[in-house]
Amino acid sequence: AFRFHALRGGMVCLLCVKRSDEWFAARECSDDALKLLRVSFQSNFDALAQIRLSAAALEEWTDAVDALLLSHLPVIPLVSIREVVC
């Protein structure tokens, strides 16, 4: 059981979320979305495009990547990753 926190840059375990209020903005993340996030750091886009997942897991992934970009880039992107992937 993990949660995703874009501003802090990734995943946090549910135990830590329950232990401290600093993780209040962490949101739920399904196992499939978590796996896709992990694979994303190790693979190129062509390899990622071959993975078959549910629409819900893909939507979670795009939300997480968008949140990471918005949290860590010095400017707001003109195009959302959702527009590219979905």
Secondary structure by P-SEA (a helix, b strand, c coil): cbbbbccccccccaaaaaaccccccbbbbcaaaaaaaaaaacccaaaaaaccccaaaaaaaaaaaaaaaaaccccccccccccccc
